[in-house]
Amino acid sequence: MDPDPTIAAIARWSGIAPPNEAARIGLADNAALITEIEAMRGTMGFEEEPSDFEAALRDCREPTP
C-alpha cells in the first residue's frame, strides 16, 4: 500500500505533512500492516462462549494441601 494517499489525507484534514523520512517510513509500515489485516477479514472468529474469569482464576490457583 502506497503511503502517499495517507500523507495527502493527513495534509487535507490537518494541514500537517510528515516531518521527516522516519515518519514516512512509519506510515508505510502502518499501511502494510493494514493491508495484512484486511487480507484476514472474514477468516477469523470469536469463540462460541466467552472465557469465564472466575474459572480462569480457579484453574490458576495453587493447590491447597
ABEGO torsion letter per residue (X at the ends): XBAAAAAAAAAAAAGBBBABAAAAAAAAAAAAAAAAAAAABGABBBBABBBBAAAAAAAABBBBX
